Amino acid sequence: MVSALSVEITGLPELVGAYNGFGGLAASLEGIGLYLDPYAKDFVRGGDVVAEQTSPMLWVQAIALILSIIIGMITFTGSMVAVLKLHGTISSKPRVIPHRPLVSLVTLIAMIVFGTLAFTGGQDWNDRGLGIAFVIIVALLSSIYGIIAVMAIGGGDMPVSISFLNSLSGLSTR
């Protein structure tokens, strides 16, 4: 409430971008927390394990978890770049890395591979060794992609980018 009342009307896009970004970060941290939850494979009611989830149910949950981390981190880092561009901390000129389509494709493939490895090859829910390392790698790659994607957009289009990232933050929490 204080932040909303203390910001000028011209700073609202920055404020909304920051709120969206932190919503994405919360979704990612929730996904990481779910991965570490020792009861994530069970139906728990009132603190008691009622039944175990079936394998297909766990795969759907695993896919949703990895997507939540990916979308949440893209939203967080992308929103922070958008806020910094709107504020003038980062130049509003578009900055495109060399071979951006190839880098984006490789990053996407790496996110899929490491997200899959977090649940296969001996890793399982609540794996605090190699499994969580794969999940953290997915989060880092997603963060890098968020920065790459938004840095390539000019400052005049930042409000549109923030609107898009806002919809992503909503999708990552579903």
OpenMM code with the backbone's topology and positions (N, CA, C; nanometers):
from openmm import Vec3, app, unit

residues = "MET VAL SER ALA LEU SER VAL GLU ILE THR GLY LEU PRO GLU LEU VAL GLY ALA TYR ASN GLY PHE GLY GLY LEU ALA ALA SER LEU GLU GLY ILE GLY LEU TYR LEU ASP PRO TYR ALA LYS ASP PHE VAL ARG GLY GLY ASP VAL VAL ALA GLU GLN THR SER PRO MET LEU TRP VAL GLN ALA ILE ALA LEU ILE LEU SER ILE ILE ILE GLY MET ILE THR PHE THR GLY SER MET VAL ALA VAL LEU LYS LEU HIS GLY THR ILE SER SER LYS PRO ARG VAL ILE PRO HIS ARG PRO LEU VAL SER LEU VAL THR LEU ILE ALA MET ILE VAL PHE GLY THR LEU ALA PHE THR GLY GLY GLN ASP TRP ASN ASP ARG GLY LEU GLY ILE ALA PHE VAL ILE ILE VAL ALA LEU LEU SER SER ILE TYR GLY ILE ILE ALA VAL MET ALA ILE GLY GLY GLY ASP MET PRO VAL SER ILE SER PHE LEU ASN SER LEU SER GLY LEU SER THR ARG".split()
positions = [
    Vec3(0.0826, -0.1179, 0.0000),
    Vec3(0.0000, 0.0000, 0.0000),
    Vec3(0.0880, 0.1257, 0.0000),
    Vec3(0.1920, 0.1240, 0.0807),
    Vec3(0.2810, 0.2398, 0.0892),
    Vec3(0.3471, 0.2646, -0.0458),
    Vec3(0.3944, 0.1570, -0.1115),
    Vec3(0.4618, 0.1749, -0.2400),
    Vec3(0.3658, 0.2289, -0.3455),
    Vec3(0.2421, 0.1839, -0.3435),
    Vec3(0.1444, 0.2313, -0.4424),
    Vec3(0.1101, 0.3777, -0.4199),
    Vec3(0.1027, 0.4219, -0.2954),
    Vec3(0.0675, 0.5603, -0.2659),
    Vec3(0.1847, 0.6557, -0.2844),
    Vec3(0.3064, 0.6050, -0.2733),
    Vec3(0.4235, 0.6929, -0.2804),
    Vec3(0.4775, 0.7100, -0.4216),
    Vec3(0.4222, 0.6400, -0.5173),
    Vec3(0.4742, 0.6478, -0.6540),
    Vec3(0.3907, 0.7472, -0.7348),
    Vec3(0.4580, 0.8220, -0.8205),
    Vec3(0.3865, 0.9150, -0.9079),
    Vec3(0.3181, 0.8374, -1.0200),
    Vec3(0.2205, 0.8987, -1.0817),
    Vec3(0.1422, 0.8325, -1.1868),
    Vec3(0.2318, 0.7891, -1.3029),
    Vec3(0.3362, 0.8641, -1.3317),
    Vec3(0.4258, 0.8274, -1.4423),
    Vec3(0.5145, 0.7083, -1.4075),
    Vec3(0.5240, 0.6750, -1.2800),
    Vec3(0.6046, 0.5615, -1.2381),
    Vec3(0.5256, 0.4332, -1.2209),
    Vec3(0.3953, 0.4371, -1.2530),
    Vec3(0.3130, 0.3172, -1.2365),
    Vec3(0.3596, 0.1979, -1.3197),
    Vec3(0.4014, 0.2163, -1.4450),
    Vec3(0.4497, 0.0989, -1.5190),
    Vec3(0.5681, 0.0300, -1.4500),
    Vec3(0.6569, 0.1081, -1.3897),
    Vec3(0.7696, 0.0497, -1.3168),
    Vec3(0.7198, -0.0283, -1.1956),
    Vec3(0.6248, 0.0305, -1.1225),
    Vec3(0.5713, -0.0355, -1.0037),
    Vec3(0.5013, -0.1658, -1.0402),
    Vec3(0.4200, -0.1613, -1.1453),
    Vec3(0.3508, -0.2821, -1.1901),
    Vec3(0.4516, -0.3872, -1.2357),
    Vec3(0.5549, -0.3446, -1.3070),
    Vec3(0.6592, -0.4375, -1.3502),
    Vec3(0.7287, -0.5036, -1.2319),
    Vec3(0.7576, -0.4260, -1.1291),
    Vec3(0.8226, -0.4827, -1.0108),
    Vec3(0.7296, -0.5817, -0.9410),
    Vec3(0.6030, -0.5459, -0.9272),
    Vec3(0.5067, -0.6377, -0.8650),
    Vec3(0.4964, -0.7679, -0.9440),
    Vec3(0.4889, -0.7567, -1.0769),
    Vec3(0.4814, -0.8768, -1.1614),
    Vec3(0.6050, -0.9632, -1.1435),
    Vec3(0.7201, -0.8978, -1.1425),
    Vec3(0.8448, -0.9715, -1.1285),
    Vec3(0.8516, -1.0489, -0.9977),
    Vec3(0.8098, -0.9852, -0.8893),
    Vec3(0.8145, -1.0544, -0.7609),
    Vec3(0.7091, -1.1651, -0.7523),
    Vec3(0.5993, -1.1495, -0.8257),
    Vec3(0.5024, -1.2596, -0.8354),
    Vec3(0.5635, -1.3799, -0.9060),
    Vec3(0.6400, -1.3550, -1.0116),
    Vec3(0.7092, -1.4638, -1.0813),
    Vec3(0.8150, -1.5295, -0.9941),
    Vec3(0.8879, -1.4474, -0.9180),
    Vec3(0.9887, -1.5028, -0.8273),
    Vec3(0.9221, -1.5912, -0.7215),
    Vec3(0.8082, -1.5462, -0.6699),
    Vec3(0.7361, -1.6262, -0.5698),
    Vec3(0.6917, -1.7596, -0.6285),
    Vec3(0.6447, -1.7596, -0.7534),
    Vec3(0.6022, -1.8843, -0.8176),
    Vec3(0.7209, -1.9791, -0.8345),
    Vec3(0.8363, -1.9245, -0.8715),
    Vec3(0.9553, -2.0087, -0.8873),
    Vec3(1.0001, -2.0677, -0.7545),
    Vec3(1.0030, -1.9854, -0.6517),
    Vec3(1.0438, -2.0349, -0.5206),
    Vec3(0.9452, -2.1383, -0.4671),
    Vec3(0.8184, -2.1189, -0.4978),
    Vec3(0.7185, -2.2189, -0.4583),
    Vec3(0.7435, -2.3512, -0.5303),
    Vec3(0.7783, -2.3453, -0.6583),
    Vec3(0.8102, -2.4669, -0.7328),
    Vec3(0.9314, -2.5385, -0.6761),
    Vec3(1.0339, -2.4621, -0.6413),
    Vec3(1.1535, -2.5224, -0.5813),
    Vec3(1.1189, -2.5838, -0.4462),
    Vec3(1.0365, -2.5137, -0.3698),
    Vec3(0.9934, -2.5670, -0.2402),
    Vec3(0.9133, -2.6946, -0.2550),
    Vec3(0.8283, -2.7005, -0.3577),
    Vec3(0.7499, -2.8218, -0.3815),
    Vec3(0.8409, -2.9385, -0.4183),
    Vec3(0.9462, -2.9102, -0.4954),
    Vec3(1.0407, -3.0161, -0.5306),
    Vec3(1.1052, -3.0751, -0.4053),
    Vec3(1.1298, -2.9911, -0.3068),
    Vec3(1.1954, -3.0355, -0.1839),
    Vec3(1.0977, -3.0895, -0.0790),
    Vec3(0.9690, -3.0777, -0.1056),
    Vec3(0.8677, -3.1219, -0.0093),
    Vec3(0.8671, -3.2743, 0.0018),
    Vec3(0.8910, -3.3288, 0.1214),
    Vec3(0.8934, -3.4753, 0.1348),
    Vec3(0.7562, -3.5404, 0.1138),
    Vec3(0.6483, -3.4617, 0.1190),
    Vec3(0.5140, -3.5171, 0.1002),
    Vec3(0.4569, -3.4853, -0.0382),
    Vec3(0.5388, -3.4379, -0.1307),
    Vec3(0.4898, -3.3981, -0.2627),
    Vec3(0.4329, -3.5154, -0.3422),
    Vec3(0.4738, -3.6373, -0.3086),
    Vec3(0.4264, -3.7548, -0.3820),
    Vec3(0.2995, -3.8144, -0.3205),
    Vec3(0.2513, -3.7556, -0.2132),
    Vec3(0.1384, -3.8129, -0.1406),
    Vec3(0.0192, -3.7181, -0.1400),
    Vec3(-0.0989, -3.7747, -0.1161),
    Vec3(-0.2162, -3.6954, -0.0832),
    Vec3(-0.2169, -3.6818, 0.0682),
    Vec3(-0.2092, -3.5600, 0.1167),
    Vec3(-0.2041, -3.5365, 0.2608),
    Vec3(-0.3277, -3.4567, 0.3007),
    Vec3(-0.3992, -3.5058, 0.3983),
    Vec3(-0.5168, -3.4368, 0.4517),
    Vec3(-0.5024, -3.4304, 0.6033),
    Vec3(-0.5091, -3.3095, 0.6572),
    Vec3(-0.5004, -3.2936, 0.8011),
    Vec3(-0.3691, -3.3415, 0.8591),
    Vec3(-0.2626, -3.3371, 0.7821),
    Vec3(-0.1326, -3.3803, 0.8285),
    Vec3(-0.1070, -3.5293, 0.8152),
    Vec3(-0.2067, -3.6037, 0.7681),
    Vec3(-0.1917, -3.7481, 0.7520),
    Vec3(-0.1852, -3.7840, 0.6041),
    Vec3(-0.0975, -3.8777, 0.5706),
    Vec3(-0.0882, -3.9264, 0.4330),
    Vec3(-0.2073, -4.0176, 0.4067),
    Vec3(-0.2893, -3.9800, 0.3094),
    Vec3(-0.4088, -4.0564, 0.2754),
    Vec3(-0.3764, -4.1625, 0.1714),
    Vec3(-0.2998, -4.1233, 0.0675),
    Vec3(-0.2647, -4.2159, -0.0400),
    Vec3(-0.1477, -4.1571, -0.1181),
    Vec3(-0.0838, -4.2429, -0.1982),
    Vec3(0.0227, -4.1957, -0.2865),
    Vec3(-0.0358, -4.1595, -0.4222),
    Vec3(0.0252, -4.0605, -0.4875),
    Vec3(-0.0168, -4.0248, -0.6222),
    Vec3(0.0341, -4.1304, -0.7198),
    Vec3(-0.0385, -4.1475, -0.8289),
    Vec3(0.0046, -4.2415, -0.9320),
    Vec3(0.1169, -4.1785, -1.0149),
    Vec3(0.1854, -4.2608, -1.0903),
    Vec3(0.2957, -4.2128, -1.1731),
    Vec3(0.2516, -4.1054, -1.2734),
    Vec3(0.1386, -4.1243, -1.3457),
    Vec3(0.0963, -4.0168, -1.4365),
    Vec3(0.0658, -3.8860, -1.3630),
    Vec3(0.0094, -3.8961, -1.2441),
    Vec3(-0.0185, -3.7750, -1.1662),
    Vec3(0.1108, -3.7033, -1.1292),
    Vec3(0.2119, -3.7797, -1.0931),
    Vec3(0.3401, -3.7203, -1.0566),
    Vec3(0.4078, -3.6541, -1.1759),
    Vec3(0.3939, -3.7134, -1.2951),
    Vec3(0.4528, -3.6528, -1.4140),
    Vec3(0.3845, -3.5214, -1.4487),
    Vec3(0.2527, -3.5161, -1.4352),
    Vec3(0.1809, -3.3902, -1.4599),
    Vec3(0.2269, -3.2853, -1.3589),
    Vec3(0.2394, -3.3264, -1.2340),
    Vec3(0.2857, -3.2346, -1.1301),
    Vec3(0.4290, -3.1900, -1.1567),
    Vec3(0.5132, -3.2803, -1.2026),
    Vec3(0.6525, -3.2459, -1.2319),
    Vec3(0.6613, -3.1454, -1.3470),
    Vec3(0.5818, -3.1665, -1.4505),
    Vec3(0.5815, -3.0740, -1.5647),
    Vec3(0.5328, -2.9364, -1.5200),
    Vec3(0.4263, -2.9339, -1.4410),
    Vec3(0.3741, -2.8066, -1.3908),
    Vec3(0.4775, -2.7366, -1.3025),
    Vec3(0.5484, -2.8132, -1.2224),
    Vec3(0.6502, -2.7571, -1.1340),
    Vec3(0.7630, -2.6927, -1.2149),
    Vec3(0.8149, -2.7633, -1.3131),
    Vec3(0.9245, -2.7099, -1.3950),
    Vec3(0.8769, -2.5883, -1.4752),
    Vec3(0.7560, -2.5948, -1.5305),
    Vec3(0.7024, -2.4788, -1.6035),
    Vec3(0.6851, -2.3587, -1.5115),
    Vec3(0.6428, -2.3835, -1.3890),
    Vec3(0.6278, -2.2745, -1.2929),
    Vec3(0.7618, -2.2077, -1.2647),
    Vec3(0.8658, -2.2881, -1.2513),
    Vec3(0.9995, -2.2323, -1.2267),
    Vec3(1.0479, -2.1548, -1.3498),
    Vec3(1.0309, -2.2140, -1.4678),
    Vec3(1.0768, -2.1483, -1.5908),
    Vec3(1.0026, -2.0171, -1.6138),
    Vec3(0.8706, -2.0217, -1.6128),
    Vec3(0.7917, -1.9014, -1.6401),
    Vec3(0.8132, -1.7975, -1.5305),
    Vec3(0.8212, -1.8427, -1.4061),
    Vec3(0.8411, -1.7496, -1.2960),
    Vec3(0.9741, -1.6759, -1.3042),
    Vec3(1.0809, -1.7463, -1.3375),
    Vec3(1.2121, -1.6814, -1.3445),
    Vec3(1.2245, -1.5923, -1.4680),
    Vec3(1.1642, -1.6340, -1.5794),
    Vec3(1.1618, -1.5455, -1.6971),
    Vec3(1.0873, -1.4178, -1.6627),
    Vec3(0.9744, -1.4312, -1.5941),
    Vec3(0.8956, -1.3151, -1.5543),
    Vec3(0.9746, -1.2258, -1.4595),
    Vec3(1.0413, -1.2860, -1.3621),
    Vec3(1.1160, -1.2058, -1.2643),
    Vec3(1.2285, -1.1270, -1.3305),
    Vec3(1.3177, -1.1962, -1.4001),
    Vec3(1.4328, -1.1251, -1.4571),
    Vec3(1.3909, -1.0321, -1.5702),
    Vec3(1.2946, -1.0761, -1.6514),
    Vec3(1.2454, -0.9893, -1.7581),
    Vec3(1.1807, -0.8634, -1.7031),
    Vec3(1.1021, -0.8779, -1.5981),
    Vec3(1.0375, -0.7617, -1.5367),
    Vec3(1.1389, -0.6680, -1.4742),
    Vec3(1.2428, -0.7235, -1.4120),
    Vec3(1.3444, -0.6376, -1.3511),
    Vec3(1.4205, -0.5594, -1.4588),
    Vec3(1.4492, -0.6224, -1.5708),
    Vec3(1.5141, -0.5506, -1.6812),
    Vec3(1.4204, -0.4415, -1.7335),
    Vec3(1.2923, -0.4732, -1.7484),
    Vec3(1.1960, -0.3740, -1.7964),
    Vec3(1.1871, -0.2553, -1.7010),
    Vec3(1.1841, -0.2817, -1.5718),
    Vec3(1.1784, -0.1746, -1.4720),
    Vec3(1.3040, -0.0876, -1.4813),
    Vec3(1.4198, -0.1504, -1.4920),
    Vec3(1.5447, -0.0742, -1.5011),
    Vec3(1.5514, 0.0076, -1.6299),
    Vec3(1.4962, -0.0448, -1.7382),
    Vec3(1.4925, 0.0323, -1.8636),
    Vec3(1.3971, 0.1500, -1.8504),
    Vec3(1.2811, 0.1285, -1.7908),
    Vec3(1.1858, 0.2379, -1.7734),
    Vec3(1.2410, 0.3458, -1.6803),
    Vec3(1.3131, 0.3039, -1.5799),
    Vec3(1.3697, 0.3983, -1.4832),
    Vec3(1.4895, 0.4738, -1.5402),
    Vec3(1.5498, 0.4198, -1.6450),
    Vec3(1.6650, 0.4837, -1.7067),
    Vec3(1.7976, 0.4325, -1.6551),
    Vec3(1.7953, 0.3340, -1.5689),
    Vec3(1.9184, 0.2757, -1.5165),
    Vec3(1.9923, 0.1992, -1.6255),
    Vec3(1.9160, 0.1311, -1.7104),
    Vec3(1.9704, 0.0620, -1.8279),
    Vec3(1.9237, 0.1406, -1.9496),
    Vec3(2.0090, 0.1542, -2.0475),
    Vec3(1.9715, 0.2247, -2.1701),
    Vec3(1.8468, 0.1610, -2.2315),
    Vec3(1.7590, 0.2456, -2.2818),
    Vec3(1.6345, 0.1942, -2.3395),
    Vec3(1.6535, 0.1389, -2.4808),
    Vec3(1.7736, 0.1523, -2.5349),
    Vec3(1.7991, 0.0981, -2.6687),
    Vec3(1.7916, -0.0547, -2.6647),
    Vec3(1.7370, -0.1148, -2.7701),
    Vec3(1.7366, -0.2616, -2.7754),
    Vec3(1.8785, -0.3154, -2.7889),
    Vec3(1.9061, -0.4196, -2.7143),
    Vec3(2.0373, -0.4848, -2.7223),
    Vec3(2.0144, -0.6318, -2.7523),
    Vec3(2.0561, -0.6716, -2.8701),
    Vec3(2.0360, -0.8090, -2.9152),
    Vec3(2.1709, -0.8801, -2.9161),
    Vec3(2.1755, -0.9960, -2.8506),
    Vec3(2.3006, -1.0721, -2.8491),
    Vec3(2.3210, -1.1379, -2.9854),
    Vec3(2.4456, -1.1639, -3.0223),
    Vec3(2.4708, -1.2331, -3.1492),
    Vec3(2.4092, -1.3735, -3.1474),
    Vec3(2.3559, -1.4142, -3.2589),
    Vec3(2.2971, -1.5475, -3.2769),
    Vec3(2.1831, -1.5731, -3.1764),
    Vec3(2.1035, -1.4715, -3.1528),
    Vec3(1.9973, -1.4815, -3.0524),
    Vec3(1.9020, -1.5991, -3.0745),
    Vec3(1.8548, -1.6255, -3.1977),
    Vec3(1.7650, -1.7403, -3.2153),
    Vec3(1.8298, -1.8730, -3.1759),
    Vec3(1.9574, -1.8891, -3.2105),
    Vec3(2.0283, -2.0123, -3.1758),
    Vec3(2.0486, -2.0225, -3.0241),
    Vec3(2.0876, -1.9126, -2.9623),
    Vec3(2.1063, -1.9112, -2.8168),
    Vec3(1.9742, -1.9412, -2.7463),
    Vec3(1.8649, -1.8840, -2.7956),
    Vec3(1.7335, -1.9092, -2.7363),
    Vec3(1.6953, -2.0556, -2.7495),
    Vec3(1.7194, -2.1140, -2.8662),
    Vec3(1.6866, -2.2551, -2.8879),
    Vec3(1.7694, -2.3460, -2.7969),
    Vec3(1.8992, -2.3192, -2.7883),
    Vec3(1.9869, -2.3998, -2.7029),
    Vec3(1.9447, -2.3861, -2.5564),
    Vec3(1.9098, -2.2648, -2.5158),
    Vec3(1.8647, -2.2427, -2.3777),
    Vec3(1.7365, -2.3192, -2.3499),
    Vec3(1.6417, -2.3161, -2.4429),
    Vec3(1.5160, -2.3894, -2.4262),
    Vec3(1.5409, -2.5402, -2.4167),
    Vec3(1.6249, -2.5918, -2.5048),
    Vec3(1.6563, -2.7358, -2.5017),
    Vec3(1.7240, -2.7725, -2.3699),
    Vec3(1.8160, -2.6884, -2.3238),
    Vec3(1.8850, -2.7155, -2.1968),
    Vec3(1.7869, -2.7145, -2.0803),
    Vec3(1.6901, -2.6212, -2.0818),
    Vec3(1.5897, -2.6183, -1.9745),
    Vec3(1.5067, -2.7462, -1.9740),
    Vec3(1.4703, -2.7940, -2.0910),
    Vec3(1.3919, -2.9183, -2.1004),
    Vec3(1.4754, -3.0368, -2.0514),
    Vec3(1.5992, -3.0446, -2.0949),
    Vec3(1.6860, -3.1568, -2.0556),
    Vec3(1.7080, -3.1576, -1.9048),
    Vec3(1.7467, -3.0442, -1.8477),
    Vec3(1.7742, -3.0411, -1.7034),
    Vec3(1.6459, -3.0573, -1.6216),
    Vec3(1.5340, -3.0046, -1.6731),
    Vec3(1.4063, -3.0258, -1.6042),
    Vec3(1.3671, -3.1716, -1.6017),
    Vec3(1.3938, -3.2424, -1.7102),
    Vec3(1.3658, -3.3862, -1.7161),
    Vec3(1.4611, -3.4635, -1.6266),
    Vec3(1.5878, -3.4251, -1.6271),
    Vec3(1.6865, -3.4940, -1.5441),
    Vec3(1.6566, -3.4804, -1.3946),
    Vec3(1.5857, -3.3753, -1.3561),
    Vec3(1.5536, -3.3569, -1.2147),
    Vec3(1.4615, -3.4672, -1.1626),
    Vec3(1.3910, -3.5363, -1.2543),
    Vec3(1.2958, -3.6398, -1.2130),
    Vec3(1.3280, -3.7780, -1.2682),
    Vec3(1.4373, -3.7907, -1.3425),
    Vec3(1.4740, -3.9204, -1.3999),
    Vec3(1.6199, -3.9508, -1.3682),
    Vec3(1.6668, -4.0651, -1.4080),
    Vec3(1.8077, -4.0997, -1.3901),
    Vec3(1.8483, -4.1141, -1.2445),
    Vec3(1.7568, -4.1619, -1.1617),
    Vec3(1.7892, -4.1812, -1.0206),
    Vec3(1.7436, -4.0667, -0.9324),
    Vec3(1.7101, -3.9502, -0.9923),
    Vec3(1.6605, -3.8388, -0.9135),
    Vec3(1.5098, -3.8558, -0.8928),
    Vec3(1.4608, -3.8006, -0.7853),
    Vec3(1.3188, -3.8102, -0.7542),
    Vec3(1.2818, -3.6870, -0.6728),
    Vec3(1.1553, -3.6759, -0.6395),
    Vec3(1.1113, -3.5672, -0.5548),
    Vec3(1.1943, -3.5666, -0.4266),
    Vec3(1.2204, -3.4484, -0.3752),
    Vec3(1.2936, -3.4312, -0.2503),
    Vec3(1.4385, -3.4777, -0.2611),
    Vec3(1.4946, -3.4783, -0.3819),
    Vec3(1.6353, -3.5137, -0.4012),
    Vec3(1.7186, -3.3882, -0.3751),
    Vec3(1.7850, -3.3863, -0.2626),
    Vec3(1.8606, -3.2678, -0.2231),
    Vec3(2.0039, -3.2701, -0.2743),
    Vec3(2.0333, -3.3609, -0.3636),
    Vec3(2.1669, -3.3698, -0.4210),
    Vec3(2.1656, -3.3209, -0.5639),
    Vec3(2.1789, -3.4155, -0.6547),
    Vec3(2.1865, -3.3832, -0.7965),
    Vec3(2.0539, -3.3286, -0.8502),
    Vec3(1.9427, -3.3785, -0.7991),
    Vec3(1.8117, -3.3333, -0.8467),
    Vec3(1.7897, -3.1849, -0.8260),
    Vec3(1.8178, -3.1356, -0.7062),
    Vec3(1.7986, -2.9928, -0.6804),
    Vec3(1.8983, -2.9106, -0.7605),
    Vec3(2.0158, -2.9657, -0.7890),
    Vec3(2.1125, -2.8952, -0.8746),
    Vec3(2.0549, -2.8759, -1.0144),
    Vec3(1.9873, -2.9792, -1.0668),
    Vec3(1.9236, -2.9661, -1.1984),
    Vec3(1.8126, -2.8612, -1.1958),
    Vec3(1.7355, -2.8581, -1.0885),
    Vec3(1.6280, -2.7595, -1.0757),
    Vec3(1.6862, -2.6179, -1.0705),
    Vec3(1.7952, -2.6002, -0.9981),
    Vec3(1.8603, -2.4685, -0.9893),
    Vec3(1.9170, -2.4287, -1.1252),
    Vec3(1.9722, -2.5236, -1.1995),
    Vec3(2.0224, -2.4937, -1.3348),
    Vec3(1.9073, -2.4466, -1.4237),
    Vec3(1.7920, -2.5116, -1.4137),
    Vec3(1.6742, -2.4687, -1.4902),
    Vec3(1.6376, -2.3248, -1.4527),
    Vec3(1.6388, -2.2934, -1.3236),
    Vec3(1.6064, -2.1582, -1.2786),
    Vec3(1.7070, -2.0561, -1.3320),
    Vec3(1.8345, -2.0903, -1.3303),
    Vec3(1.9372, -1.9986, -1.3810),
    Vec3(1.9244, -1.9770, -1.5315),
    Vec3(1.9026, -2.0847, -1.6057),
    Vec3(1.8841, -2.0716, -1.7510),
    Vec3(1.7611, -1.9871, -1.7832),
    Vec3(1.6551, -2.0057, -1.7074),
    Vec3(1.5334, -1.9263, -1.7275),
    Vec3(1.5601, -1.7796, -1.6992),
    Vec3(1.6383, -1.7534, -1.5959),
    Vec3(1.6739, -1.6150, -1.5628),
    Vec3(1.7517, -1.5503, -1.6769),
    Vec3(1.8462, -1.6233, -1.7296),
    Vec3(1.9259, -1.5717, -1.8418),
    Vec3(1.8370, -1.5448, -1.9622),
    Vec3(1.7451, -1.6371, -1.9904),
    Vec3(1.6551, -1.6168, -2.1037),
    Vec3(1.5677, -1.4932, -2.0842),
    Vec3(1.5200, -1.4710, -1.9622),
    Vec3(1.4388, -1.3526, -1.9349),
    Vec3(1.5145, -1.2240, -1.9633),
    Vec3(1.6418, -1.2220, -1.9261),
    Vec3(1.7243, -1.1038, -1.9510),
    Vec3(1.7464, -1.0854, -2.1010),
    Vec3(1.7822, -1.1937, -2.1697),
    Vec3(1.8077, -1.1873, -2.3145),
    Vec3(1.6834, -1.1403, -2.3894),
    Vec3(1.5679, -1.1922, -2.3519),
    Vec3(1.4441, -1.1602, -2.4231),
    Vec3(1.4055, -1.0140, -2.4075),
    Vec3(1.4159, -0.9586, -2.2878),
    Vec3(1.3689, -0.8220, -2.2651),
    Vec3(1.4747, -0.7185, -2.3030),
    Vec3(1.6017, -0.7531, -2.2957),
    Vec3(1.7043, -0.6577, -2.3383),
    Vec3(1.6921, -0.6254, -2.4870),
    Vec3(1.6349, -0.7151, -2.5643),
    Vec3(1.6219, -0.6947, -2.7087),
    Vec3(1.5043, -0.6036, -2.7452),
    Vec3(1.4287, -0.5586, -2.6463),
    Vec3(1.3113, -0.4750, -2.6709),
    Vec3(1.3450, -0.3315, -2.6349),
    Vec3(1.3035, -0.2380, -2.7203),
    Vec3(1.3297, -0.0968, -2.6962),
    Vec3(1.2457, -0.0416, -2.5819),
    Vec3(1.2905, 0.0693, -2.5244),
    Vec3(1.2245, 0.1291, -2.4089),
    Vec3(1.0810, 0.1711, -2.4331),
    Vec3(1.0484, 0.2134, -2.5547),
    Vec3(0.9117, 0.2553, -2.5853),
    Vec3(0.8119, 0.1413, -2.5780),
    Vec3(0.8599, 0.0196, -2.5953),
    Vec3(0.7722, -0.0980, -2.5900),
    Vec3(0.7729, -0.1662, -2.4534),
    Vec3(0.8386, -0.1068, -2.3549),
    Vec3(0.8448, -0.1685, -2.2225),
    Vec3(0.7078, -0.1861, -2.1571),
    Vec3(0.6152, -0.0885, -2.1681),
    Vec3(0.4826, -0.1136, -2.1087),
    Vec3(0.4131, -0.2362, -2.1694),
    Vec3(0.4334, -0.2595, -2.2993),
    Vec3(0.3772, -0.3787, -2.3623),
    Vec3(0.4465, -0.5036, -2.3079),
    Vec3(0.5781, -0.4952, -2.2917),
    Vec3(0.6526, -0.6077, -2.2354),
    Vec3(0.6060, -0.6379, -2.0939),
    Vec3(0.5831, -0.5339, -2.0152),
    Vec3(0.5363, -0.5530, -1.8781),
    Vec3(0.3988, -0.6185, -1.8778),
    Vec3(0.3122, -0.5793, -1.9708),
    Vec3(0.1801, -0.6431, -1.9799),
    Vec3(0.1931, -0.7908, -2.0131),
    Vec3(0.2823, -0.8236, -2.1057),
    Vec3(0.3049, -0.9637, -2.1409),
    Vec3(0.3610, -1.0410, -2.0218),
    Vec3(0.4592, -0.9824, -1.9552),
    Vec3(0.5180, -1.0484, -1.8391),
    Vec3(0.4163, -1.0615, -1.7258),
    Vec3(0.3232, -0.9664, -1.7171),
    Vec3(0.2159, -0.9754, -1.6183),
    Vec3(0.1310, -1.0991, -1.6438),
    Vec3(0.0979, -1.1240, -1.7701),
    Vec3(0.0186, -1.2433, -1.8012),
    Vec3(0.0993, -1.3709, -1.7725),
    Vec3(0.2299, -1.3660, -1.7950),
    Vec3(0.3128, -1.4819, -1.7618),
    Vec3(0.3153, -1.5074, -1.6119),
    Vec3(0.3223, -1.4011, -1.5318),
    Vec3(0.3258, -1.4218, -1.3871),
    Vec3(0.1960, -1.4847, -1.3401),
    Vec3(0.0852, -1.4495, -1.4020),
    Vec3(-0.0416, -1.5151, -1.3676),
    Vec3(-0.0435, -1.6607, -1.4086),
    Vec3(0.0144, -1.6903, -1.5235),
    Vec3(0.0194, -1.8285, -1.5716),
    Vec3(0.1097, -1.9146, -1.4842),
    Vec3(0.2177, -1.8568, -1.4346),
    Vec3(0.3125, -1.9369, -1.3553),
    Vec3(0.2572, -1.9753, -1.2191),
    Vec3(0.1543, -1.9079, -1.1728),
    Vec3(0.0998, -1.9385, -1.0396),
    Vec3(-0.0244, -2.0253, -1.0463),
    Vec3(-0.0651, -2.0685, -1.1627),
    Vec3(-0.1875, -2.1488, -1.1742),
    Vec3(-0.1613, -2.2918, -1.1420),
] * unit.nanometer
topology = app.Topology()
chain = topology.addChain("A")
for resn in residues:
    res = topology.addResidue(resn, chain)
    for name in ("N", "CA", "C"):
        topology.addAtom(name, app.Element.getBySymbol(name[0]), res)
